[in-house]
Amino acid sequence: MQQTKRVKNPGKQRKKLFNAPAHIRHRLMAAPLSNELVASKGVRALPVRKGDTVRIQRGDNKGFEGKVSRVDTKICRIYIEGFTREKVDGTNIFLPVHPSKVQIRNLNLDDKWRKDVLNRKKEAEKPEKEEKAKEKPSKKVAKVPEKPKTVAEEEKIAEALPTEEATPEVVEEQAPAEEVLEKIAKQPKKVSSAKKAPMKKPTKEKHAKEEAPKEEEKALAKKAPKPKTSAKKKSASEGAPAKETAAKKVASKPRAKRRAPEETEGGQ
C-alpha cells in the first residue's frame, strides 16, 4: 500500500477529504464496536454497513438505538430507522449522523467478504497484543538496603549478646541487642572537657609585660635631643610677635576727642 505524507494545513486536509476516492471514503465510515463485540470478534472498529444496529453516543439524541437504513459515502453520513424530523409541511425526513458519533451494537454478517475481513483483522491484532504484553515491565518491589553498622555499634552488640560459656540463667538475664542500642541512644552524650573549658582572661602580669616596652619607648623619645633651628628662623620667629604687640598697643589707645571751636574761644 502506498504511504502518503501527513498534511498539517487544514485547507489541504479538507480538500483531501472531499476529493478522496471510494476505497478511502469506505474507511472513513468506520465506527467503534461495543465491548461485547470486541471481546467476541477481537476487533475494535469496522466500517458501518446497511443492516447494522447502532446506538448514538453524542448529541441531544444520545442513547437512541436503531438499524442503519442507508449509508451515504458522498457526504460521509448514515441514516437510522426511526431517527426522523417533521418538517413544516408535515412530512418526515431522516436526520444524517456521522459514523464516528455512533457505536455498533450488532453486526450484519450476511456478506462473506465481511467475515473474511473480521478474520484477517483478528489475526493481525493478535501479535500486536502479545508484543505490548512483553514490553510491559513486571512490577517488582525494590528491597530497601539496610544501613551499614559502624564498628562501635558492632562491638556494643557483641558485648550485649550472650557468650557460648554463659549458663542459661545468665542468658535469660541479658537483654537483646536492640534494647541495648536503644538505651545507649537515650543516654546523654558526654561533651569533652576541651570544649567545655572557657577562654582564660589575660592576667595583670601579661598586661604589665605588654605595657613595659611602650613605657621604654616613651622615655627614649624624651631623652632624644631636639633638632637645632637656624638663627634666621629664630629672628624671624621672634620679630613677628614684637610687631604684633606694637600694633595691638596702638589699636588699644583711645583717640583724643576734638574740642568744639566755641569752647576754645571762651577759655581764652
C-alpha positions in Angstrom: 0.0 0.0 0.0 1.3 3.4 -0.9 2.0 5.6 2.1 1.1 9.3 1.8 2.7 12.2 3.7 0.7 13.8 6.5 -0.7 17.2 5.8 -1.0 19.8 8.5 -2.7 22.6 6.6 -6.4 22.5 7.4 -7.4 23.7 3.9 -5.4 20.9 2.3 -6.9 18.3 4.7 -10.5 19.3 3.7 -9.6 19.2 0.1 -8.2 15.6 0.5 -11.3 14.6 2.4 -13.8 15.9 -0.2 -11.7 14.6 -3.2 -11.0 11.2 -1.6 -11.6 8.1 -3.7 -14.2 5.4 -2.8 -11.9 2.9 -1.1 -10.6 5.7 1.2 -14.1 7.0 1.9 -15.2 3.5 2.9 -12.5 3.5 5.6 -13.6 7.0 6.8 -17.1 5.5 7.5 -15.7 3.3 10.4 -17.3 3.2 13.9 -16.2 1.6 17.2 -17.7 -1.7 18.3 -19.3 -2.4 21.7 -17.3 -4.1 24.4 -19.2 -7.3 23.9 -18.4 -7.4 20.2 -14.7 -6.5 20.9 -14.5 -9.5 23.3 -16.2 -11.9 20.9 -14.8 -10.8 17.5 -11.4 -9.4 18.6 -11.8 -6.2 16.5 -12.2 -2.7 17.9 -13.7 -0.8 14.8 -15.3 -1.6 11.4 -17.0 0.5 8.6 -20.7 0.8 9.2 -23.0 -1.1 6.7 -26.7 -1.2 6.0 -28.4 -3.6 8.4 -26.0 -2.9 11.4 -27.7 -2.0 14.7 -26.1 1.2 16.1 -26.5 3.5 19.2 -26.0 7.2 19.1 -23.3 8.2 21.7 -23.2 12.0 21.4 -25.6 14.9 20.9 -29.1 15.7 22.0 -30.4 12.3 20.9 -27.8 10.3 22.8 -28.9 6.8 23.6 -31.1 6.4 20.5 -30.7 2.9 19.0 -31.8 1.5 15.6 -30.9 -0.2 12.4 -28.9 1.6 9.7 -31.3 2.2 6.7 -28.8 4.0 4.3 -25.1 4.8 4.1 -24.1 7.9 2.1 -20.4 7.8 1.3 -20.5 11.1 -0.6 -21.3 13.2 2.4 -19.9 10.6 4.9 -23.2 10.2 6.8 -25.5 7.4 7.9 -29.3 7.3 8.4 -31.0 5.3 11.1 -34.5 3.9 11.1 -36.9 5.9 13.3 -34.4 8.8 13.6 -36.5 11.4 11.8 -37.7 15.0 12.0 -41.0 16.6 11.0 -40.9 19.4 8.5 -43.3 22.4 8.5 -45.4 20.9 5.7 -45.9 17.7 7.9 -43.5 15.4 6.0 -40.9 13.3 7.9 -37.2 13.3 6.9 -34.3 11.2 8.1 -31.6 13.0 10.0 -27.9 12.4 9.0 -25.5 11.2 11.6 -21.7 11.0 11.4 -20.4 7.3 11.9 -17.9 8.4 14.5 -20.8 9.5 16.8 -22.3 6.0 17.0 -21.4 2.6 18.4 -22.1 -0.6 16.5 -24.2 -2.9 18.8 -24.8 -5.7 16.3 -23.0 -6.7 13.0 -24.7 -7.7 9.8 -22.6 -10.7 8.6 -24.7 -11.6 5.5 -21.7 -10.7 3.3 -19.0 -13.3 3.2 -16.4 -10.7 2.4 -17.1 -9.0 5.7 -16.4 -12.3 7.6 -13.1 -12.6 5.8 -12.2 -9.0 6.9 -13.0 -9.9 10.5 -10.8 -13.0 10.5 -7.9 -11.1 8.8 -8.1 -8.2 11.3 -8.3 -10.7 14.3 -5.1 -12.4 13.2 -3.3 -9.1 12.6 -4.2 -7.7 16.1 -3.0 -10.9 18.0 0.8 -10.3 17.6 0.4 -6.6 18.5 -1.2 -7.5 21.8 1.5 -10.1 22.6 4.2 -7.6 21.8 2.6 -5.0 24.1 2.3 -7.6 26.9 6.0 -8.4 26.6 7.0 -4.7 26.6 5.2 -4.0 29.9 7.8 -4.5 32.7 6.8 -6.6 35.7 6.2 -4.6 38.9 8.7 -5.7 41.5 9.0 -4.2 44.9 12.5 -2.9 45.3 14.2 -4.0 48.6 15.5 -1.2 50.8 19.2 -1.8 51.6 20.0 -2.0 55.2 22.2 0.8 56.7 25.8 -0.5 57.4 26.5 -0.6 61.1 29.6 1.2 62.5 32.4 -0.6 64.3 31.4 0.9 67.7 27.8 -0.4 67.3 29.0 -3.9 66.3 31.3 -4.0 69.4 28.4 -3.0 71.6 26.2 -5.7 70.1 28.9 -8.3 70.5 29.2 -7.3 74.2 25.5 -7.4 74.8 25.0 -10.8 73.0 25.4 -14.0 75.2 28.6 -15.9 75.0 29.0 -19.7 74.5 30.3 -20.2 78.0 27.4 -18.4 79.7 24.8 -20.5 81.5 21.1 -20.5 80.6 20.3 -18.4 83.7 22.8 -15.7 82.6 21.4 -15.7 79.0 17.9 -15.0 80.3 19.1 -12.0 82.3 21.0 -10.4 79.4 18.8 -8.1 77.2 18.7 -8.4 73.4 20.9 -6.2 71.2 18.1 -3.9 70.1 17.2 -2.9 73.6 20.9 -2.2 74.4 21.2 0.1 71.5 18.1 1.9 72.4 19.4 2.5 75.9 22.7 3.8 74.6 20.9 6.2 72.3 18.8 7.6 75.1 21.8 8.3 77.3 23.0 11.9 77.2 26.1 12.5 75.2 29.3 13.5 77.1 30.9 16.6 75.9 34.8 16.6 76.1 36.5 18.9 78.6 38.3 20.7 75.9 35.0 22.1 74.5 33.6 23.0 77.9 36.7 24.9 79.2 36.1 28.7 78.9 38.6 31.1 77.4 41.1 32.3 80.0 41.2 36.1 80.5 44.7 37.8 80.4 46.2 38.4 83.9 47.7 41.6 85.3 51.2 40.2 84.7 50.6 39.9 81.0 49.2 43.4 80.9 52.3 44.7 82.7 54.6 42.8 80.2 52.8 44.4 77.3 52.9 47.9 78.7 56.7 47.8 79.7 58.1 48.2 76.1 55.7 51.1 75.5 57.0 53.0 78.5 60.6 52.4 77.5 59.9 53.8 74.0 58.4 57.0 75.6 61.4 57.5 77.9 63.8 57.2 75.0 61.8 59.7 72.9 62.1 62.3 75.8 65.9 61.8 76.1 66.5 62.3 72.4 68.0 65.8 71.6 65.7 68.2 69.7 66.8 69.4 66.3 68.6 72.9 66.3 66.9 75.7 64.5 68.8 78.3 62.4 69.4 81.9 63.6 67.5 83.5 60.8 64.5 81.3 61.6 64.7 82.4 65.3 64.9 86.1 64.5 62.0 85.8 62.1 60.0 84.0 64.7 61.0 86.5 67.4 60.3 89.6 65.3 56.8 88.6 64.3 55.3 88.7 67.8 57.0 92.0 68.6 55.3 93.7 65.7 52.1 92.2 66.6 52.3 93.5 70.2 53.1 97.1 69.0 50.1 97.1 66.6 47.9 95.8 69.4 49.0 98.7 71.7 48.3 101.3 69.1 44.9 99.9 68.5 44.2 99.8 72.2 45.0 103.6 72.8 41.8 105.8 72.9 41.7 108.6 70.4 41.7 112.2 71.7 38.4 113.9 71.4 38.3 117.1 69.3 37.0 120.2 71.2 34.4 122.4 69.6 35.7 125.9 68.5 33.3 127.7 70.9 34.8 126.1 73.9 38.3 127.1 73.0 37.4 130.8 72.5 35.6 131.1 75.8 38.5 129.6 77.6 40.9 132.2 76.2 
